Amino acid sequence: MDKIHIKNLEVFARHGVFPEENALGQKFVVSAVLYTSTREAGRADDLAKSIHYGEVSRFITEFMEQNTFQLLETAAERLAEELLLNTERLEKIRLEIKKPWAPVGLPLETVSVEIERGWHTAYIAFGSNLGDKEANLRLGVEGLRSTRGCRVEAVSDFLVTAPYGGVEQDDFLNGAMKIRTLLTPHELLERLHEIEQEAKRERVVRWGPRTLDLDILLYDDLILDEEDLHIPHIEMYKRDFVLKPLCQIAPYARHPVYNRTAAELLADLERLKTGDAD
């Protein structure tokens, strides 16, 4: 990915743990690496197709001047988030905030915090078989759409599917969506649980009836196995009610463990069901 550098932008602001830092202020030095594609702008010689580093520099200056945080970590985190949310074409940012006059009583040149943040692509499966199923699914979609740092890019049709797991219950309505998110996998999982609770979800019987179920299927090409979170979803490859809606919106989304696309996984599953597997 291409990069645009902003190096050592000086700003006078009021961040720090001590009250006098918040009252009197001091100098901060900000550097940013903006990750984007400059190909289209370079070929067309058109600034509108790139990121205007002058506008970004003004945004950084105004943000630092208009806010007050105790920690450099907080200033960096909030500034990176605001830039990613408000700067078109910005995919990722590496941000460093230096504090040359840090009041530590020792002869140091500067202290700084450097972070890297960016947009991630995730695929979410959702289902319901209690109450107003379609309304429950729409609550799930709108819940993510209204979440800061999440953008819903595609939503599948809602498909009627038989229940899974051997528990006698009503048919499900299932779907899948593609989102872009600034949330980490665990932050995203926490938000999904919050949305489920808003739909009065109760986790009583495994594979049992539920008003709303939201699961992370894929998150970039991440492979994560922890007690409370598995990415890719541990059983997505054998669930047609997951793969069918996923194939509607992202047939070429690739499973990072099996190195198979969603379309290939669904074809494999259908062959197994019909007894045509090799």
TORSE-219201 format. One record per residue: y, x negated, z of N, C-alpha, C, O, CB in turn. Coordinates in steps of 0.001 Angstrom, whole numbers, plus 500000, padded with zeros to 6 digits. Glycine has a CB too. Layout:
REM residues N
YXZYXZYXZYXZYXZ...
***
This chain:
REM residues 278
498808499154500000500000500000500000501246499116500000501265498059500629500004500958501228502273499553499297503506498782499210504297498878500513504074499772501328504360499268498032505230497933500691505974497858501939507466497682501668507865496964500751505449496707502807508277498347502479509719498128502496510068497629503899509716498266504892510525499449502122510755496494503978511054495863505266512502496105505677513423495945504876510773494359505200512686496489506920514009496506507565513898495542508732513108495764509650514447497980508042514683494472508705514480493411509682515715493215510553516824493002510063514125492108508978515485493295511872516488492939512887517773493759512761518868493205512662516823491462512786517626495076512768518766495989512812519274496054514253518530496431515158518373497418512286520528495690514466521091495660515815521693497017516177522455497606515411522159494556515930521321497498517383521791498792517871522185498645519334521480497995520106520699499895517694523309499247519718523704499271521128523291500621521696523777501663521255525254499026521306522381500598522688521823501849523205521573501735524704521850500704525316520514502209522468521045502811525284520948502922526744519519503219527183519242504266527768521889504013527260518632502300526899517237502449527300516903501416528367517339500268528281516291502302526082516133501819529370515732500880530403515366501591531691515715502753531900516835499882530659514658500877532548514195501434533816515331501528534832515350502444535655513057500585534381516283500584534782517341500527535785518501501445535414518870501534534242517838499090535952519083502131536407520187503058536131521357502401535398521981503022534538520683503657537426521656501134535742522783500467535085522524500257533593523464500221532799523065499124535758521254500118533212520938499997531786521248501305531057521748501297529932519453499614531589520946502418531708521219503719531107522711504016531064523181504719530169520496504814531874523465503476532036524907503748532105525708502803531218526596503238530485525395503636533546525400501521531282526201500517530582525698500240529174526490499952528277526217499232531369524388500326528971523817500051527660523657498573527381524129497734528149524663500664526601522999498254526294522763496873525898522292496843524448522080497884523825521725496196526831522136495639523928521724495487522530520205495579522391519446495042523198522225494146521968519796496278521342518398496320520930518322495900519472519258496120518704517783497742521139517210495298519097517012494836517725515736495486517187514653495318517746516924493264517654515887496224516102514778497018515572514369496485514199515210496247513332515169498519515480513064496306514023512503495952512714511441496972512348510706497454513209511904494509512722511366497298511065510401498296510609509804497877509284510494497338508418511058499676510484508521498127509135507838497986507853507415499389507441506636500039508139506597496995507941507925499849506316507651501194505820506577501116504739506776500481503703508947501863505270505461501751504979504342501730504026504443502951503117504464504089503587502963501706504770504502502702501828504659503763500854504180503248499505503725502110499397506133504250500781504281504075498487504036503613497125505369503495496407506102504477496289503076504575496364505686502307495930506929502092495185506701502121493673507633501900492900507557500760495587505482502390493258505135502330491836506003503263490996506597502838490005503667502682491640506078504535491393506812505512490601508295505160490553508915505242489493506617506923491173508869504767491692510288504397491721510545503155490884511545503075490170510753504164493161509636502180490975509813500948490220509751501162488729510491500525487979508783499950490619508878502051488284508752502309486853509930503130486325510361502949485187507438503034486564510451504044487174511533504919486719512917504385487077513927504902486599511357506299487309512964503347487923514242502823488424515049503955489069516239504125488800515059502157487271514358504734489940514936505945490517514743505917492023513615506001492510514295507221489903515848505798492769515791505736494223515197507006494820514582506948495885517177505498494789515366508144494166514845509403494686513324509411494778512745510244495475515307510547493817512679508486494077511224508416494092510715507364495084509523507059495120510704508108492692511624506821495879511252505827496877511819506247498231512254507387498400511763504412496475511814505328499190512402505554500507513722504805500568513777503605500300511439505096501653514777505512500920516130504935500979516252504167502299516412504772503359517251506059500865516175502832502230516190502056503472517526502142504200517579501937505412515867500609503180518607502442503477519892502634504137519884503879505012520376503860506140521008502729503104519318504965504481519225506193505267518288506019506463518559506534507548518743507350504387517199505300506266516276505045507373516972504212508455516803504475509645515000504319506865517747503219508045518471502387509009519463503224509814519605503027511021519207501246508287520150504160509150521064505042509872520309505964510825520766506226511938521891505870508888519166506449510390518341507312511236517926506558512498518011507095513602517091507808510463517476505312512334517070504497513480518245504297514431518104504454515644516524503132513011519394503954513882520579503709514698520964504953515497521197504870516703521749503267513815521032506104514828521428507338515506520399507758516546520768508236517619521626508459514492519128507588516250518094507957517213518197507087518467518141507592519589516694507822516579518345505807518270518436504897519414519691505161520238519659505055521464518422503445518940520784505501519585522051505752520287522060507094521009522658507212522078523209505699519306521413508096520448521525509451520975520476509789522025520561510836522666521430510429519855519488508918522211518435509178523194518430508087524256518930506984524039517054509266522509517857508418525402517712507454526490516296507533527029515846508594527463518749507715527618515591506399526999514238506331527525514136505169528506514841504168528372513206506178526380513266505306529480513059504210530417512270503071529778512561501900530019512338504712531660511283503409528974510370502405528443510615502129526963510907503041526189508937502847528651510493500864526582510493500522525163509324501202524449509438501603523291510421498993524976508202501324525157507034501975524566507361503407524141506941503857523074505862501972525559508111504117524983508470505490524660509457505536523500509328506364522598509060506187525885510438504649523528511408504597522433510701504336521107511005504982520104512468503507522696509761503395521096509035503070519869508172504243519417508148504580518234508167501827520076507460504866520362506566505972520025507347507144519434506965507690518399505787506429521269508431507524520088509208508679519634509905508387518306509963509248517428510243509076520696510428507183518165511112506836516926510143506814515755510467507323514682511803505486517061508961506233515936507965506194514865507576507612514454507471507913513265506716505402515311507364508481515443506985509865515144508073510576514349507784511248513359506699510632516439509331510429514782510432511100514087510584510592512653510850511374511740511742510898514853510418509305512460510520508759511106509406509287510214509650509632509058510480507232511142508195509351510734507073509842509935507220511325509613506833511767508531505758509597510668507772512090510538507950513522510318509094513830509366509085514855508684508187514218511630510079512938509321511313513255508603511567512414507358512567512624506671512457513102509520510686511468507054510905510597505905509872510889504826508691510580504984510844509114506322510321511480503740509418511791502640508839510515502048509540509515501895510143512597501560507568510558501721506815509457501101506390508368502082505713507421501683507641508836500013506765508479503343506378507471504329504969507778504826504729508822505434507387507430505517504042506864504564502648507054504958502328506417506305501526506944507076501735506485503900502954505297506578502657504558507804503859503690508130504618503311507238501359503693507658504031503373509408505141502515509805504680501518510859503928501860511772506316503355510334505137500299510720505004499296511776506398499059512331507309498665511604504352497953511243506553499302513614507870499318514235507908498357515411507013498367516256508240500736514689508947497525515468509142496623516606510546496826517158511529496798516419508917495133516194510622497032518484511912497139519163512017495979520145511213495843521067512066498524519896513042495139519921513268493971520778514403494257521758515345494991521459513592492714519925514278493650522940515283493802523987515718492393524404515109491793525290514722494628525219516776491863523765517158490460524018517701490215525425517573489110525950518195490028523012518301491226526036518936491027527338518134491676528466518707492227529405520354491590527322516839491607528368515996492244529381516296491669530765516256490452530945514502492061529037516601492543531764517008492078533091515826491697533969515494492413534913517821493141533781515190490571533660514027490135534437514331488928535314513482488498536095512879489809533510515535488382535189515915487248536029515223485956535675515116485065536517515639487563537439514750485832534448514054484634533995514577484262532603515054485129531872512503484857533974514490482971532230515066482511530953514163482816529756513517481917529217515336481011531016514121484081529344513338484438528158514282484801527016515414485229527241512369485619528463513804484623525802514624484925524638514691486423524359515768486968524119514087484198523424513548487076524392513523488517524150512175489071524590511195488331524687513790488840522650512127490368524855510861491082525009510832492161523925511882492604523460510706491707526466509654492575523531509582493589522482508285494385522587507314493957523211509695492938521096508303495543521963507112496375521793506942496607520300507895496969519610507229497740522582505732496399519804505446496625518392504274497589518271503238497388518904505139495287517661504431498638517462503370499622517264503201499906515778504084499617514970503678500926518034502069500468515439501812500910514074501278502329514134500299502598514830500812499959513342501918503239513406501531504638513405501540505156511970502247504614511121502477505477514304500768506191511696500744506724510342500029508049510248499480508555511226500101505747509421500047508600509051499375509864508766497887509627508533497486508629507935500009510554507541497082510560509015495635510531508825495186511825508173495823512865508340494902510315510169494090511764507432493511512950506811492276513371507593491369512572507825493157512686505325492254514629507992491109515158508730490659516466508098491455517194507505491459515368510226489370516751508234488803518015507782488243518746509003487498518176509800487692517788506694488618520016509129488271520821510284487424522000509835487780522694508883489535521301511024486295522233510521485494523429510294485874524466511348486156524126512497483960523107510344485878525740510938486190526785511906485309527994511649484927528269510512487681527176511838484986528725512735484123529886512603484344530873513726484870530521514782482676529463512567483937532129513493484069533188514487483028534256514228482724534569513076485486533796514466482467534832515321481586535998515150481766537022516269480862537804516564480127535550515095482943537004516884483276537998517894484650538579517603485549537875517144483232537384519309484804539879517875486106540504517715486546540561516268485728540710515360487129539772518524487850540440516060488415540429514712488262539018514156489114538157514372489924540883514713487172538797513444486815537446513012487893536832512127488286535682512324485486537465512268488368537599511156489372537054510243490653536713510991491267535681510721489669538048509112491066537563511926492269537277512721492065536029513561492994535238513727492625538472513627490858535840514096490572534650514892490701533381514043491268532382514484489162534741515504490163533438512811490251532265511943491690531976511557492101530818511483489405532464510689492449533025511312493865532814510970494636532248512159495570531464511989494511534135510506494237532652513360494856532055514552494595530556514592495477529776514948494320532722515839493367530151514222493044528722514199493871527956513190494372526871513482491585528525513900494014528528511991494804527870510946496268527768511374496881526705511274494687528641509605496820528882511851498234528888512234498476528033513468499554527460513627498711530316512489497480527946514338497619527087515504497821525635515119498641524936515714496409527215516390497076525181514126497261523807513653498529523669512827499218522652512898496058523362512830498836524707512036500045524649511217501299524528512089502281523910511678500141525894510324501270525101513261502428525067514153502412523877515111503315523732515935502495526346514944501400523034515007501279521880515892502132520724515378502020520332514216499807521447516018502968520190516230503796519045515849502900517868515461501976517516516194504753518644517007503173517278514329502356516156513868501132516579513096500258515753512834501936515330515025501039517869512714499931518349511880500481519123510696501413519914510839498958519235512699499905518894509535500264519625508329498986520123507677498120519333507302501085518736507349498874521444507544497709522035506892497928521970505389498893522533504873497472523508507365497031521283504685497208521073503243496332521977502393496691522293501259496918519641502897495188522400502921494290523263502141493404524047503090492978523534504124493426522431501151493128525299502733492257526163503521491267526834502577491658527365501537493082527225504321490003526810502933488968527428502104488993528951502250489713529502503083487579526879502481488199529605501430487926531023501655487167531171502965486592530209503473487117531640500469487170532384503506486366532691504684485022533231504200484972534244503502487094533723505629483942532559504567482613532886504058481748533500505161481734533007506288481935531629503484481029534574504836480102535195505773478806534387505774478227534137504717479834536691505399478348533978506965477138533158507060476279533650508217476780534216509189477495531658507246474979533424508091474042533804509146474214532873510344474603531718510169472580533765508627473930533353511562474060532499512747473093531324512706472036531391512078473826533313514012473473530247513389472718528997513362472232528706514777472962528935515742473587527813512808470992528198514908470535527728516204469569528646516915469154528335518032471685527503517065469189529777516313468147530614516898468608531624517923467773532331518488467151529763517514469912531726518191470424532710519136470719533999518369471432533974517365471706532180519872470163535149518847470388536420518164471835536866518375472282537026519511469399537503518675472553537064517286473973537386517368474454537859516002473705537833515025474799536159517853475701538289515945476297538796514717476528537653513729476570536486514118477620539524515018476677538000512442476994537000511426478353536350511725479211536926512394476998537644510014478509535142511207479756534395511385480638534529510152480173534814509049479465532911511673481912534313510381482874534065509312483284532609509473483789532211510523484129535058509376483065531814508426483302530375508504484272529906507434484434530552506399481994529619508379484908528784507694485799528168506729486023526712507059485455526174508009487121528901506677486873526077506246487217524670506461488658524461506011489158525171505138486237523713505687489308523495506609490671523159506195490879521656506188490237520909506926491693523824507117491788521244505336492213519859505257493578519755505913494479520537505609492250519354503781493731518785506817495029518586507450495427517125507339494592516236507171495001519032508929496731516910507438497289515569507625497847515562509038498529516504509442498407515210506534497567514515509787497949514532511193498390513161511684497923512126511209496799515031512035499303513185512651499706511984513373498915511836514667499022510813515344501206512019513671498124512846515017497364512818516262496163511886516141495567511758515072496905514230516642495819511240517252494583510475517306493409511444517329493612512637517555494556509538518545492178510964517100491031511882517149490924512643518473490653513844518471489751511111516914491134511962519597491013512644520883492171513611521124491980514667521728490948511623522010493359513261520662494478514201520766494231515430519907494551516548520310495792513526520353493662515225518723493351516345517841492282517232518475492394518457518437492883515838516460491247516625519055490199517399519722490791518228520863490450519400521025489091516462520257491667517625521642492306518347522739493107519543522219493077520621522812493218517406523534493822519346521111494597520448520536493675521553520021493992522733520171495496519935519398492544521194519417491601522202518952491069523024520112490917524241519999490448521547518200490784522362521232490311523091522408491386524042522934491078525146523384489890522109523510492636523613522877493729524488523308493800525737522429493982526846522931495074523732523270493656525555521130493713526699520215492524527626520458492668528848520425493733526221518740491348527044520702490179527866521038490442528705522286490085529883522337488940526977521251491062528098523284491361528833524523492356529952524272492277531010524896491909527884525595493291529722523362494240530780523009493519531974522403493996533107522482495296530252522031492365531712521796491548532788521228490508533292522226489601534037521856490853532307519952490637532886523494489731533311524572488306532807524363487344533504524686489722534832524679488172531599523825486846531005523616486210530672524960486865530117525842486943529731522733484905531018525118484141530638526298482913529860525854482176530305524973483738531885527136482689528690526467481544527847526119480415528141527112480288527478528141481933526318526135479592529158526780478538529594527688477161529202527153476391528534527844478614531111527903476849529618525920475545529351525317475730528461524107476545528760523234474829530666524923474973527358524045475046526492522878474618527270521642473602527965521653474165525238523066475416527144520559475177527864519309475272529373519503474799530139518663473810527500518744475878529800520602476001531224520878477236531821520239477971531127519536476030531465522362477474533119520479478639533793519896479932533230520466479983532815521623478570535306520147480983533218519636482276532728520091483377533361519253483194533681518078482343531182520010484538533532519904485676534095519183486217533110518165486630533498517072486778534501520155486217531821518527486742530810517602486134529461517938486135529026519090488294530740517666485618528812516916485041527468517047485748526555516065485805526850514872483491527474516792486291525442516559486992524470515722486354523096515922486242522622517053488518524431516062485939522457514833485269521158514919485877520174513932486196520534512799483763521308514657486034518935514369486449517863513467485235517419512674484240516979513250487078516665514249485310517530511353484222517074510493484402515611510117483501514797510320484141517935509233485559515278509573485874513930509110487294513589509542488151514466509651485715513811507562487531512307509785488865511812510134489023510472509438488498509459509901489063511682511706489748510464508321489778509288507449488333508876507161487495509726506858490588508104508106488042507591507254486653507136507104486104506640508442485236505767508486486560506016506039486626507213509535486268506790510884484825507149511220484340508227510874487209507418511900484150506225511900482841506481512503483008506294514004483296505192514470481717505522511916482826507376514763483072507358516204481942508097516897481648509246516567484450507997516553481308507435517862480241508066518650480543507872520122480313506804520689478841507475518291481060508920520722481354508928522149480744510173522757480320511078522039482884508871522414480697510221524083480029511337524751480633512680524374479912513664524212480090511157526252481961512726524233482621514005523983483085514187522545483652515227522207483789514147524895482855513194521696483365513288520328482542512431519376482353511234519594484834512866520276482057513072518313481306512364517264481990512638515926482145513791515524479790512818517230482391511588515251482986511691513915482296510661513024482257509476513353484551511460513953481743511125511873481701512484511335480925513423512261480132512976513089481070512482509937481163514733512110480441515700512924478949515457512756478443515306511645480817517157512534478258515425513894476901514885513926475901515680513075474900515121512626476419514841515349476157516982512845475191517790512099475765518414510834475172519337510276474656518874512980476904517925510380477519518576509225476656518491507973476712519384507127478868517961508949475863517441507840475086517241506625473965518265506461473427518413505363474505515855506618473600518982507542472523519970507433473001521398507693472203522280508011471412519627508401474297521614507557474858522948507779475559523426506512476648522957506179475845522942508978474930524357505814475557524837504584476817525644504870477713525716504029474573525680503787476892526262506070478090527030506406479288526120506675480422526595506743477825527911507624479046524818506828480112523819506904480390523240505521481544523115505112479737522692507894479329522889504806479485522197503532480032523094502429480803522632501587478168521624503103479646524369502418480127525251501341481648525417501368482287525225500333479460526624501450482254525765502507483728525847502500484390524491502319485457524401501710484220526474503790483772523433502841484339522103502648484361521749501165485327521159500682483540521051503440483312522103500450483253521797499023484304522563498227484723522107497163481871522111498482484735523715498724485797524453498043487105523658498014487829523684497020486020525805498726487402522953499109488696522274499208488608520765499002489609520130498671489309522553500548487407520175499195487294518715499101485869518314498730485179517691499536487707518049500433485414518662497518484035518335497146483745516840497125482593516421497231483728518911495800484821516022496984484610514578496901484925513858498205484936512628498244485452514001495795485182514611499278485327513978500592484002513296500929482939513907500820485727515029501702484069512042501333482847511234501454482463511026502917483298510666503747483035509872500764481203511254503215480647511004504540480523509494504732479800508848503974479261511711504717481207508909505725481231507445505834479924506824506316479744505612506189482322507040506758479011507617506863477719507082507296476719507121506147476076506116505843477177507873508504476588508287505509475607508459504434476142508054503064475383507958502099475152509895504387477444507819502983478087507447501716477781508482500629477507508132499481477619506043501263477832509754501011477606510857500092478803511791500167479380511992501236476282511609500421479172512360499028480271513319499024479794514649499605478595514889499745480825513515497591480760515509499941480401516838500438479566517583499410478603518261499767481660517647500786479926517463498137479164518132497083477738517599497004476798518372496818479861517960495735477569516295497141476225515702497103475405516121498319474211516394498198476317514168497036476041516173499494475327516602500700474865518047500574473753518383500982476217516442501939475711518902500013475336520308499834474194520434498829473264521212499041476551521140499369474257519679497746473176519716496754471862519240497368470806519819497113473534518848495532471933518180498179470729517685498869470152518763499775468940518976499797471052516417499694471022519447500525470575520484501457469940521648500720468923522183501161471741520980502306470525522041499612469972523161498847468629522806498227467748523658498115470946523590497757468472521546497824467174521112497304466110521166498407464977521574498154467275519680496723466463520764499600465521520817500721465097522251501015463929522520501297466143520188501974466053523160500945465762524557501249464849525190500205464060526080500524467054525347501349464952524737498969464117525309497896462836524514497670462016524865496822464906525372496595462676523433498445461469522627498318461452521708497145460390521252496722460310523490498242462642521417496594462712520540495412463084519112495769463392518325494874463717521085494418463066518747497058463463517401497465462457516394496934461263516671496823463577517297499007462983515204496607462086514150496091461186513643497220460360512757497001462909512965495475
***
